[in-house]
Amino acid sequence: MDVQDTTQASHDGAEAFPRNLPDNQVSYMLFIIESFEPRALLSELENVRKAAMQLCNSIAKDYIWQRDSFQLSTKREAGLVYLHGTTDYGDSIEDEWLIVYILRTLTTTFPNLWVRVCDSDGEFLLVEAANVIPNWLSPEIDANRSWIHEGKLQLLPLAASSGVKRPLSLAEAVGYIRSHPEGVIHSPFVEAEAFYRLEKYPGNIEASMHHSRVTIPRKLAYLLHEQPAAIAPAIEAFYLRDPVALKPLMAAVSPDLHFPPRDLVTVSVRFTKVLFAQVKSQRFTPPPMWSDLVKITEEETAPIPQQEQNIESRLELGMKVTSGFEMLATSAEKKKSRLVREFAILLEDVEEDGDKILPTDEEITNWPDVDRDDDEAWLDINFEDFDNELQGRQRSSAAKEGGFGDVQTQADLRKIVSRFEDFLNDETAGVEGAELHDMDQDDDSENGGDSDEDLSSEDEDKEVSFDEEEFNRMMREMMGLPPETGKHLPKEDPKDSSRVVKASTPQADDEDEEEEEDIRQLSAQMEAELKKLGALKLDTKPENAKALDSKESAAARDKGKGKGVAEGDDESGEEDVDIDYNLVKNLLESFKSQGGLAGPAGNLLGLMGMKLPRDEDEDEDLQDKK
């Protein structure tokens, strides 16, 4: 049976849960699965909405949302009445998982509440549990099949779509839950994987914050004290700035600036770690009005005292934050965000009242956490510690104090590595690689029956043969390795040394022979071209390669020389090829060509526990010699 694609339109005409959400947005729906009168249903939904907002305020009271906050409103669509909300979380994926945590907690309070969430990637809860979800639940049919109820992840079976592998419409999913609540599937394994990120909540809310001391104008310090969440749109305005937004800051003297660099104070500002990393990592040339205050120390070679360095760092960070608020205030009228509008109103009130409402230095010292300055070590990555975490190796006691990441990060890294190793070590995979399940196949390839052409291709596959010894011999010859001793290899014409391993059929027609001849000629041409360029040239053992040669390797080579090899040496008249030297030489050249980046040679050596230093520029070596 052909699988019908009903992802965009539902079975009843109602739209399925949208898969065309903008990037970095999460959408959520809350349903009351009980028979209520229309007025009673609206009243119950309002109770759920109020409880949800109270829960959000209690859990994430001081949380700073990257763009949009958690919000709910009543929606009517296709005969369904429910609560709906959409949040743009920008670059902060933690906002999305905090919403999932709030919704999951909310379902434990209302037994008749069913919640579903989705983002621009689709059913992201099922994506998290991709390793353990049932084979029948593929991305092609998972629309509207994952729900949260009583704190558990529930899945709608194929019976919800009458046993047909197709996506469900929202109306179908709600109808099946109402009529067959006992038919939903709850798998502890799928739930554990899907909700794995929620284990760090609610503690992660505070852990995702960062306090840093910055030097900013007194008026801005007051506004941030009154509305700390305004830091998010200001940092975004700075991070996504363009020449038009920077125009007010570029004037040497601008009376229209809302936050000129005067009457500066140093206070602690609360960021999320994402916001702090965005503003800290940006390279920003000081505007003309700030150029006399902020010193550019990039070209200075003299060491700077730590105290002076801290003062300059706070001033530079304050310049960036102030510039972001200046750009935000200039474009506040064009913003649709409620938070930005509230900030614009507060700024207007402050400017109307004048400096008399601004706090004094003594009042600022009484603000909570005004001197808090968190450690910024989490911004720095020690690559040795990072590699140790990936490999699961224990650090020494001396290195444990400054190790990479926290316990949760270490667990995430080990989980990624273990899954990757499980994939690589999958012994059930055959020569064709990863197996595809029913819905992993492309729908276009399902034609309802097998054609004659498909049957003939299957017959040909059955007749394909593969000579492992022949393939092994040719691979060794291509890599410049001597033939294996103790094995009787078939003699070949030297002209056929580069022929391609080809599956043989009982009856080869003239076209196959012509194709084989063409391949042989093409291979001979490629080999002649490579020899001309010296790509196939094997260096004989040089004098400076003695360090690679040991008594054991020399004895092994002498012992491994057989009659066949001796005859080949007599015919060629060339010196013995030092395989160890060529192997090391090729590895080092491959590693050097990586230019300090990741590559096959570095990865291979890393798997063997060897770590090579970065190769310096040859020009520097020549200059040193001079």
CORHUUR-V158447 format. One record per residue. RES is the residue in three letters. PHI is phi in whole degrees, -180 to 180 (* if undefined). PSI is psi in whole degrees, -180 to 180 (999 if undefined). OMEGA is omega in degrees with one decimal (999 if undefined). Layout:
BEGIN
res: {RES & RES}
phi: {PHI & PHI}
psi: {PSI & PSI}
omega: {OMEGA & OMEGA}
END
This chain:
BEGIN
res: {MET & ASP & VAL & GLN & ASP & THR & THR & GLN & ALA & SER & HIS & ASP & GLY & ALA & GLU & ALA & PHE & PRO & ARG & ASN & LEU & PRO & ASP & ASN & GLN & VAL & SER & TYR & MET & LEU & PHE & ILE & ILE & GLU & SER & PHE & GLU & PRO & ARG & ALA & LEU & LEU & SER & GLU & LEU & GLU & ASN & VAL & ARG & LYS & ALA & ALA & MET & GLN & LEU & CYS & ASN & SER & ILE & ALA & LYS & ASP & TYR & ILE & TRP & GLN & ARG & ASP & SER & PHE & GLN & LEU & SER & THR & LYS & ARG & GLU & ALA & GLY & LEU & VAL & TYR & LEU & HIS & GLY & THR & THR & ASP & TYR & GLY & ASP & SER & ILE & GLU & ASP & GLU & TRP & LEU & ILE & VAL & TYR & ILE & LEU & ARG & THR & LEU & THR & THR & THR & PHE & PRO & ASN & LEU & TRP & VAL & ARG & VAL & CYS & ASP & SER & ASP & GLY & GLU & PHE & LEU & LEU & VAL & GLU & ALA & ALA & ASN & VAL & ILE & PRO & ASN & TRP & LEU & SER & PRO & GLU & ILE & ASP & ALA & ASN & ARG & SER & TRP & ILE & HIS & GLU & GLY & LYS & LEU & GLN & LEU & LEU & PRO & LEU & ALA & ALA & SER & SER & GLY & VAL & LYS & ARG & PRO & LEU & SER & LEU & ALA & GLU & ALA & VAL & GLY & TYR & ILE & ARG & SER & HIS & PRO & GLU & GLY & VAL & ILE & HIS & SER & PRO & PHE & VAL & GLU & ALA & GLU & ALA & PHE & TYR & ARG & LEU & GLU & LYS & TYR & PRO & GLY & ASN & ILE & GLU & ALA & SER & MET & HIS & HIS & SER & ARG & VAL & THR & ILE & PRO & ARG & LYS & LEU & ALA & TYR & LEU & LEU & HIS & GLU & GLN & PRO & ALA & ALA & ILE & ALA & PRO & ALA & ILE & GLU & ALA & PHE & TYR & LEU & ARG & ASP & PRO & VAL & ALA & LEU & LYS & PRO & LEU & MET & ALA & ALA & VAL & SER & PRO & ASP & LEU & HIS & PHE & PRO & PRO & ARG & ASP & LEU & VAL & THR & VAL & SER & VAL & ARG & PHE & THR & LYS & VAL & LEU & PHE & ALA & GLN & VAL & LYS & SER & GLN & ARG & PHE & THR & PRO & PRO & PRO & MET & TRP & SER & ASP & LEU & VAL & LYS & ILE & THR & GLU & GLU & GLU & THR & ALA & PRO & ILE & PRO & GLN & GLN & GLU & GLN & ASN & ILE & GLU & SER & ARG & LEU & GLU & LEU & GLY & MET & LYS & VAL & THR & SER & GLY & PHE & GLU & MET & LEU & ALA & THR & SER & ALA & GLU & LYS & LYS & LYS & SER & ARG & LEU & VAL & ARG & GLU & PHE & ALA & ILE & LEU & LEU & GLU & ASP & VAL & GLU & GLU & ASP & GLY & ASP & LYS & ILE & LEU & PRO & THR & ASP & GLU & GLU & ILE & THR & ASN & TRP & PRO & ASP & VAL & ASP & ARG & ASP & ASP & ASP & GLU & ALA & TRP & LEU & ASP & ILE & ASN & PHE & GLU & ASP & PHE & ASP & ASN & GLU & LEU & GLN & GLY & ARG & GLN & ARG & SER & SER & ALA & ALA & LYS & GLU & GLY & GLY & PHE & GLY & ASP & VAL & GLN & THR & GLN & ALA & ASP & LEU & ARG & LYS & ILE & VAL & SER & ARG & PHE & GLU & ASP & PHE & LEU & ASN & ASP & GLU & THR & ALA & GLY & VAL & GLU & GLY & ALA & GLU & LEU & HIS & ASP & MET & ASP & GLN & ASP & ASP & ASP & SER & GLU & ASN & GLY & GLY & ASP & SER & ASP & GLU & ASP & LEU & SER & SER & GLU & ASP & GLU & ASP & LYS & GLU & VAL & SER & PHE & ASP & GLU & GLU & GLU & PHE & ASN & ARG & MET & MET & ARG & GLU & MET & MET & GLY & LEU & PRO & PRO & GLU & THR & GLY & LYS & HIS & LEU & PRO & LYS & GLU & ASP & PRO & LYS & ASP & SER & SER & ARG & VAL & VAL & LYS & ALA & SER & THR & PRO & GLN & ALA & ASP & ASP & GLU & ASP & GLU & GLU & GLU & GLU & GLU & ASP & ILE & ARG & GLN & LEU & SER & ALA & GLN & MET & GLU & ALA & GLU & LEU & LYS & LYS & LEU & GLY & ALA & LEU & LYS & LEU & ASP & THR & LYS & PRO & GLU & ASN & ALA & LYS & ALA & LEU & ASP & SER & LYS & GLU & SER & ALA & ALA & ALA & ARG & ASP & LYS & GLY & LYS & GLY & LYS & GLY & VAL & ALA & GLU & GLY & ASP & ASP & GLU & SER & GLY & GLU & GLU & ASP & VAL & ASP & ILE & ASP & TYR & ASN & LEU & VAL & LYS & ASN & LEU & LEU & GLU & SER & PHE & LYS & SER & GLN & GLY & GLY & LEU & ALA & GLY & PRO & ALA & GLY & ASN & LEU & LEU & GLY & LEU & MET & GLY & MET & LYS & LEU & PRO & ARG & ASP & GLU & ASP & GLU & ASP & GLU & ASP & LEU & GLN & ASP & LYS & LYS}
phi: {* & -72 & -86 & -84 & -87 & -121 & -70 & -86 & -122 & -85 & -69 & -101 & 101 & -78 & -70 & -70 & -58 & -62 & -103 & -104 & -64 & -61 & -61 & 63 & -128 & -122 & -121 & -141 & -130 & -124 & -119 & -99 & -92 & -154 & -85 & -125 & -67 & -52 & -69 & -66 & -66 & -63 & -65 & -68 & -64 & -66 & -63 & -66 & -64 & -64 & -65 & -65 & -69 & -65 & -64 & -65 & -67 & -79 & -80 & -119 & -62 & -102 & -76 & -107 & -79 & -63 & -132 & -102 & -97 & -70 & -151 & -136 & -151 & -77 & -135 & -117 & -160 & 53 & 80 & -110 & -121 & -158 & -94 & -138 & -153 & -134 & -127 & -92 & -98 & 58 & -92 & -99 & -67 & -65 & -61 & -65 & -75 & -65 & -64 & -62 & -64 & -63 & -66 & -64 & -64 & -64 & -68 & -76 & -90 & -115 & -65 & -97 & -98 & -122 & -127 & -134 & -131 & -159 & -131 & -66 & -90 & 98 & -81 & -71 & -67 & -73 & -64 & -62 & -103 & -60 & -76 & -124 & -72 & -60 & -64 & -74 & -90 & -98 & -60 & -72 & -125 & -85 & -60 & 64 & -105 & -110 & -136 & -112 & -145 & 55 & 77 & -116 & -90 & -112 & -118 & -90 & -77 & -64 & -61 & -66 & -111 & 60 & 79 & -95 & -80 & -155 & -71 & -93 & -82 & -63 & -64 & -64 & -64 & -64 & -63 & -69 & -64 & -70 & -90 & -134 & -64 & -80 & -90 & -72 & -110 & -122 & -114 & -60 & -69 & -65 & -64 & -62 & -73 & -67 & -101 & -60 & -70 & -80 & -65 & -87 & -96 & -86 & -61 & -70 & -63 & -74 & -67 & -84 & -93 & -143 & -105 & -144 & -82 & -135 & -106 & -139 & -60 & -61 & -63 & -68 & -61 & -66 & -63 & -68 & -67 & -79 & -140 & -63 & -68 & -69 & -64 & -66 & -65 & -69 & -65 & -66 & -63 & -72 & -69 & -107 & -65 & -137 & -56 & -67 & -68 & -81 & -56 & -63 & -84 & -84 & -76 & -65 & -131 & -135 & -72 & -89 & -67 & -80 & -131 & -69 & -76 & -132 & 53 & -83 & -134 & -107 & -134 & -92 & -113 & -95 & -117 & -87 & -64 & -67 & -64 & -65 & -65 & -65 & -79 & -71 & -82 & -76 & -90 & -139 & -75 & -59 & -62 & -55 & -72 & -103 & -63 & -77 & -91 & -92 & -90 & -89 & -104 & -64 & -92 & -80 & -104 & -70 & -65 & -107 & -57 & -61 & -64 & -67 & -64 & -65 & -63 & -67 & -65 & -67 & -69 & -65 & -65 & -64 & -61 & -65 & -64 & -64 & -64 & -63 & -69 & -64 & -67 & -67 & -65 & -68 & -107 & -63 & -67 & -88 & -84 & -97 & -70 & -65 & -64 & -68 & -65 & -65 & -65 & -64 & -66 & -64 & -63 & -64 & -65 & -66 & -69 & -72 & -78 & 87 & -74 & -68 & -92 & -72 & -73 & -85 & -61 & -67 & -67 & -66 & -64 & -90 & -68 & -68 & 57 & -69 & -107 & -71 & -140 & -72 & -69 & -100 & -64 & -66 & -75 & -94 & -112 & -86 & -69 & -68 & -66 & -63 & -66 & -63 & -66 & -64 & -82 & 76 & -84 & -81 & -84 & -70 & -62 & -72 & -93 & -67 & -66 & -111 & -71 & -87 & 72 & -101 & -63 & -66 & -64 & -63 & -64 & -64 & -64 & -65 & -67 & -63 & -65 & -64 & -67 & -65 & -67 & -61 & -67 & -69 & -94 & -69 & -80 & -80 & -73 & -93 & -69 & -86 & 89 & -66 & -82 & -106 & -87 & -59 & -86 & -78 & -76 & -71 & -62 & -67 & -85 & -91 & -109 & 83 & -174 & -96 & -87 & -63 & -65 & -65 & -65 & -66 & -66 & -65 & -63 & -65 & -62 & -66 & -91 & -70 & -121 & -140 & -94 & -66 & -64 & -64 & -65 & -63 & -63 & -68 & -65 & -65 & -68 & -67 & -84 & 80 & -93 & -71 & -66 & -67 & -84 & 84 & -120 & -87 & -96 & -68 & -76 & -135 & -70 & -55 & -65 & -97 & -68 & -112 & -72 & -89 & -68 & -133 & -68 & -103 & -115 & -59 & -122 & -94 & -89 & -65 & -64 & -64 & -65 & -64 & -64 & -65 & -66 & -63 & -65 & -64 & -66 & -63 & -65 & -64 & -65 & -65 & -66 & -64 & -66 & -66 & -65 & -63 & -85 & 83 & -72 & -98 & -77 & -101 & -70 & -74 & -66 & -84 & -70 & -82 & -99 & -65 & -66 & -83 & -96 & -125 & -63 & -66 & -68 & -65 & -64 & -66 & -68 & -65 & -72 & -83 & -78 & -107 & -65 & -61 & -69 & -62 & -64 & -63 & -68 & -65 & -71 & -81 & 71 & -100 & -73 & -66 & -89 & -85 & -66 & -61 & -63 & -64 & -64 & -66 & -61 & -67 & -64 & -66 & -66 & -66 & -66 & -67 & -68 & -71 & 63 & 86 & -95 & -71 & -167 & -63 & -66 & -63 & -66 & -65 & -66 & -65 & -64 & -89 & 83 & -106 & -128 & -97 & -72 & -66 & -80 & -76 & -67 & -65 & -65 & -67 & -64 & -66 & -66 & -65 & -66 & -67}
psi: {134 & 142 & 120 & 130 & 106 & 36 & -38 & -35 & 143 & 174 & -31 & 4 & -16 & 147 & 139 & 168 & 126 & 133 & -1 & 35 & 147 & 160 & 147 & 36 & 143 & 137 & 144 & 146 & 139 & 122 & 143 & 109 & 73 & 159 & 111 & 153 & 154 & -45 & -39 & -36 & -43 & -38 & -41 & -39 & -37 & -38 & -40 & -41 & -45 & -42 & -38 & -43 & -37 & -40 & -40 & -42 & -32 & -38 & -45 & 49 & -48 & 16 & 144 & 113 & 142 & -48 & -76 & 153 & 176 & 129 & 148 & 147 & 155 & 138 & 140 & 128 & 129 & 41 & 4 & 140 & 124 & 173 & 138 & 146 & 151 & 132 & 129 & 111 & 2 & -127 & -1 & 95 & -20 & -29 & -41 & -44 & -27 & -38 & -42 & -40 & -42 & -45 & -40 & -42 & -37 & -36 & -20 & -16 & -33 & 106 & -23 & 14 & 130 & 132 & 142 & 145 & 152 & 152 & -166 & -17 & -1 & -136 & 82 & -21 & -38 & -29 & -40 & -33 & 29 & -29 & -19 & 0 & 154 & 153 & -31 & -19 & 83 & 165 & -23 & -22 & 9 & -1 & 129 & 23 & -10 & 127 & 155 & 124 & 127 & 38 & 5 & 154 & 120 & 141 & 139 & 128 & 180 & -23 & -25 & -24 & 31 & 33 & 3 & 137 & 93 & 159 & 153 & 148 & 164 & -41 & -40 & -43 & -47 & -41 & -39 & -39 & -39 & -39 & -28 & 63 & -23 & -9 & -7 & 156 & 132 & 116 & 117 & -33 & -45 & -41 & -42 & -39 & -41 & -36 & 21 & -40 & -18 & -9 & -26 & -1 & 152 & -2 & -27 & -17 & -48 & -34 & -23 & 0 & 155 & 129 & 135 & 140 & 132 & 155 & 114 & 165 & 150 & -38 & -41 & -37 & -39 & -44 & -41 & -33 & -37 & -32 & 79 & -29 & -14 & -10 & -30 & -55 & -27 & -44 & -37 & -40 & -38 & -41 & -34 & 29 & 156 & 171 & -33 & -42 & -31 & -12 & -44 & -26 & -16 & -11 & 140 & -39 & 119 & 105 & -11 & 0 & 137 & -31 & 73 & 154 & 67 & 156 & 59 & 144 & 155 & 118 & 166 & 128 & 139 & 124 & 166 & 161 & -32 & -46 & -42 & -41 & -36 & -45 & -33 & -37 & -11 & 133 & 121 & 121 & 129 & 136 & 163 & -38 & -18 & -10 & -31 & -21 & -42 & 121 & 136 & 111 & 11 & -37 & -4 & 135 & -20 & 139 & 143 & 133 & 148 & -40 & -44 & -35 & -39 & -40 & -44 & -38 & -42 & -37 & -41 & -43 & -39 & -36 & -43 & -45 & -44 & -39 & -39 & -42 & -33 & -44 & -35 & -43 & -34 & -36 & 17 & -33 & -25 & -9 & 145 & -6 & 134 & -36 & -41 & -39 & -40 & -39 & -40 & -39 & -43 & -41 & -41 & -40 & -40 & -42 & -31 & -39 & -24 & -171 & -9 & -22 & -7 & 146 & 152 & 172 & -37 & -40 & -36 & -37 & -19 & -3 & 146 & 139 & 31 & -25 & 11 & 131 & 99 & 155 & 138 & 16 & -24 & -17 & -24 & 136 & 119 & 112 & -26 & -44 & -37 & -43 & -39 & -39 & -40 & -38 & -11 & 18 & 148 & 139 & 158 & 161 & -32 & -29 & -11 & -28 & -37 & 37 & 173 & 127 & 176 & -174 & -40 & -40 & -41 & -42 & -40 & -42 & -45 & -34 & -41 & -46 & -42 & -39 & -41 & -40 & -38 & -38 & -44 & -33 & 17 & 106 & -11 & -16 & 137 & -162 & -19 & 0 & -148 & 139 & 145 & 136 & -177 & -48 & -3 & -15 & 152 & 135 & -28 & -22 & -6 & 108 & 7 & -6 & 169 & 131 & 169 & -35 & -40 & -41 & -41 & -37 & -36 & -40 & -39 & -38 & -37 & -28 & -2 & 134 & 157 & 122 & 104 & -41 & -41 & -42 & -41 & -42 & -44 & -36 & -42 & -38 & -39 & -35 & -2 & 21 & 150 & 157 & 149 & 137 & 155 & 0 & 136 & 105 & 143 & 143 & 143 & 155 & 133 & -27 & -25 & 17 & -24 & 23 & 156 & 138 & 125 & 138 & 133 & 144 & 156 & -39 & 103 & 126 & -178 & -33 & -39 & -41 & -41 & -41 & -41 & -39 & -40 & -42 & -40 & -42 & -41 & -41 & -40 & -40 & -42 & -40 & -41 & -40 & -42 & -39 & -37 & -37 & -6 & 12 & -27 & 7 & 128 & 123 & 134 & 170 & 112 & 173 & -35 & 7 & 12 & -27 & -24 & -15 & 133 & 170 & -38 & -43 & -37 & -43 & -38 & -38 & -40 & -39 & -30 & -5 & 120 & -176 & -41 & -40 & -39 & -41 & -40 & -37 & -38 & -38 & -41 & -34 & 17 & 164 & 164 & 143 & 128 & 100 & -40 & -44 & -46 & -36 & -48 & -41 & -45 & -39 & -45 & -40 & -38 & -40 & -38 & -37 & -16 & -19 & 32 & -3 & 177 & 146 & 176 & -41 & -46 & -40 & -41 & -44 & -35 & -38 & -29 & 6 & 13 & 138 & 116 & 145 & 159 & 138 & 127 & 165 & 139 & -31 & -36 & -37 & -41 & -39 & -37 & -38 & -36 & 999}
omega: {179.0 & 178.0 & -177.2 & -179.3 & 179.5 & -176.9 & -175.2 & -179.8 & -176.1 & -178.7 & -177.6 & -178.5 & 176.8 & -179.1 & 172.2 & 179.7 & -168.2 & 175.7 & -179.0 & 175.5 & 174.1 & 179.3 & 174.7 & 175.0 & 176.9 & -179.3 & -175.7 & -178.5 & -178.9 & -176.7 & 169.8 & -175.9 & 174.6 & 179.5 & 178.8 & 167.5 & -176.5 & -179.2 & 179.6 & 178.9 & 178.8 & 178.6 & 179.6 & 177.2 & 178.0 & 175.9 & 178.6 & -179.1 & 179.4 & 179.1 & 179.2 & -179.5 & 176.3 & 178.1 & 178.9 & -179.7 & -179.5 & -178.5 & -173.9 & -176.4 & -177.3 & -177.9 & 178.1 & 179.0 & -177.5 & 178.5 & -178.9 & 177.1 & 176.4 & -176.1 & -178.9 & 175.6 & -179.6 & -178.3 & 175.8 & -179.6 & 175.6 & 178.0 & -179.9 & 176.3 & -175.0 & 175.0 & -176.4 & 176.1 & 177.2 & -178.8 & 173.9 & -175.5 & 175.3 & -179.6 & -176.3 & 179.2 & 178.9 & 176.8 & -179.4 & -177.7 & 173.6 & 176.9 & 177.7 & 179.3 & 178.7 & -178.9 & 179.0 & 177.8 & -179.5 & -178.4 & 176.7 & 179.4 & -177.5 & -177.3 & -178.6 & -177.7 & 175.5 & -173.8 & 171.4 & -178.2 & -179.5 & 176.2 & -176.4 & 176.6 & -178.5 & -179.0 & -172.0 & 174.8 & 176.8 & 175.0 & 177.9 & -177.4 & -174.4 & -176.0 & -172.7 & 179.8 & 179.2 & -177.2 & -177.0 & -176.3 & -177.9 & -179.7 & -179.0 & -174.2 & -172.5 & -178.2 & 176.3 & -179.3 & 179.2 & -177.5 & 175.8 & -178.2 & -178.9 & 178.5 & -177.9 & 176.7 & -178.7 & 179.8 & 176.7 & -175.1 & 177.0 & 178.6 & 178.7 & 176.7 & 177.9 & 177.3 & -179.0 & 178.8 & 178.2 & 178.6 & 178.9 & 168.6 & -179.1 & 179.6 & 178.0 & -178.8 & 179.3 & 178.6 & 179.7 & 179.1 & -179.7 & -175.5 & -177.7 & -179.7 & 179.7 & -176.8 & -179.7 & -174.7 & 174.8 & 179.3 & 178.0 & -179.2 & 178.1 & -179.4 & -179.2 & 179.3 & -177.2 & -177.6 & -176.8 & -178.0 & -177.1 & -177.7 & -177.5 & 178.0 & 3.8 & -177.5 & -177.7 & -179.4 & 178.1 & -178.8 & -179.7 & 178.9 & 177.6 & 177.6 & -179.5 & 177.7 & -179.3 & 177.4 & -173.1 & 175.7 & -176.5 & -179.7 & 178.5 & 177.6 & 178.2 & 179.6 & 178.9 & 176.7 & -179.9 & -177.0 & -176.3 & -177.1 & -179.3 & 178.7 & -176.6 & 178.5 & 178.8 & 177.9 & 178.1 & 177.0 & 177.8 & -175.3 & -177.6 & -175.5 & 175.6 & -178.2 & -180.0 & 179.7 & -178.3 & -173.5 & 179.4 & -176.9 & -172.3 & 179.8 & -180.0 & 176.3 & -177.5 & 179.8 & -176.8 & 180.0 & 178.0 & -176.4 & 177.0 & -177.2 & 177.2 & 178.6 & -175.9 & 175.5 & 178.8 & -179.0 & 177.0 & -179.5 & -179.0 & 176.7 & 156.8 & -179.3 & 177.9 & 179.8 & -179.0 & 178.4 & 179.9 & -176.8 & -178.1 & -173.6 & -176.3 & 172.0 & -171.7 & 177.1 & -177.8 & 174.5 & -176.3 & -177.6 & 180.0 & -171.4 & -179.9 & -178.1 & -175.9 & 179.7 & 175.1 & -174.5 & -176.6 & -175.4 & -179.6 & -178.4 & -179.3 & 179.0 & -178.2 & 176.8 & -175.2 & -179.3 & 177.8 & 178.0 & 177.8 & 179.4 & 179.7 & 179.2 & 179.1 & 179.1 & 178.4 & 178.1 & 177.0 & 176.6 & -179.9 & -179.8 & 179.7 & 177.8 & 177.0 & 177.7 & 177.2 & 178.1 & 178.2 & -179.9 & -179.9 & -176.5 & -175.7 & -177.9 & -178.3 & -177.0 & 177.8 & -176.7 & 177.5 & 179.9 & 179.5 & 178.7 & 177.9 & 177.9 & 179.8 & 178.4 & 179.4 & 177.9 & 179.3 & 178.8 & -179.7 & -179.4 & 177.3 & -178.0 & 177.9 & -174.6 & -175.5 & 179.9 & -179.4 & -176.2 & 175.0 & 179.0 & 179.8 & 177.9 & 179.7 & 179.8 & 179.5 & 177.0 & 178.6 & 176.7 & -176.3 & -179.7 & -177.1 & -179.1 & -175.8 & 178.1 & -179.0 & -177.2 & -179.1 & 176.9 & -176.4 & 179.5 & 172.3 & -171.7 & 175.8 & 177.0 & 178.8 & 178.4 & 177.8 & 178.9 & 178.7 & -178.8 & -178.9 & -178.7 & 178.5 & 176.5 & 175.8 & -177.9 & 179.8 & -176.8 & -176.0 & -177.2 & -178.3 & -175.9 & -176.9 & 171.0 & 178.1 & -177.4 & -179.4 & 178.4 & 178.5 & 178.8 & 179.0 & -179.4 & -179.8 & 179.4 & 178.2 & -178.3 & -178.2 & 178.7 & 179.6 & 178.6 & 176.8 & 178.6 & -178.8 & -176.3 & 179.8 & -178.2 & -179.6 & 179.8 & -179.8 & -178.1 & -179.5 & 176.9 & -175.9 & 179.8 & 178.4 & 177.5 & -172.9 & -175.4 & 176.0 & 179.3 & 177.8 & -178.6 & -177.8 & -176.3 & -179.4 & -176.4 & 178.5 & 179.4 & -179.1 & 177.9 & 178.3 & -179.3 & 178.3 & -179.6 & -179.6 & 179.1 & 177.1 & 178.2 & 179.1 & 179.5 & 179.9 & -175.7 & -179.9 & 177.1 & -177.2 & 179.9 & -175.9 & -179.6 & 179.4 & 179.2 & 179.2 & -179.8 & -178.3 & 177.8 & 178.4 & 179.4 & 180.0 & -179.0 & 178.3 & 179.4 & 178.8 & 178.7 & -179.9 & 178.7 & 177.3 & 178.9 & 179.3 & -178.9 & 179.4 & 177.6 & -178.3 & 172.0 & 179.6 & 179.1 & -177.3 & -174.2 & -177.2 & -178.7 & -174.2 & 175.7 & -173.7 & 178.5 & -176.7 & 176.4 & -177.4 & -177.3 & 179.4 & -179.8 & -177.1 & -178.6 & 178.8 & 179.4 & 178.5 & 179.7 & 179.0 & 178.9 & 178.5 & 179.8 & 179.9 & 179.2 & 178.8 & 178.7 & 178.6 & 178.1 & 179.5 & -179.2 & 178.8 & 179.1 & 179.6 & 177.4 & 179.6 & 180.0 & 178.7 & -177.3 & -178.9 & -177.8 & 177.5 & -180.0 & 172.9 & -173.7 & 179.9 & -178.2 & -176.4 & 178.0 & -178.2 & -179.4 & 179.8 & -175.5 & 177.6 & -179.5 & -178.7 & -178.3 & 178.5 & 178.2 & 179.7 & 179.6 & 179.5 & -179.0 & -175.0 & -179.9 & 178.6 & -179.1 & -178.4 & 179.9 & 179.8 & 178.7 & 179.0 & 179.6 & 179.9 & -177.9 & -175.5 & -179.8 & -178.0 & 178.5 & 178.2 & 178.8 & 178.6 & -176.0 & -179.3 & -178.9 & 180.0 & 179.1 & -179.7 & -179.8 & -179.4 & 178.3 & -178.9 & 178.2 & 177.5 & 179.1 & -179.8 & -178.3 & 178.6 & 178.1 & 179.8 & 178.9 & 178.0 & 179.7 & -175.9 & -178.0 & 178.7 & 178.8 & -179.7 & 178.1 & 177.8 & 177.2 & 178.9 & 176.2 & -179.9 & -178.6 & -177.8 & 175.9 & 177.3 & -179.1 & 179.3 & -178.0 & -179.4 & 179.7 & 178.3 & 177.6 & 179.8 & 178.6 & 178.1 & 179.7 & 178.9 & 999}
END
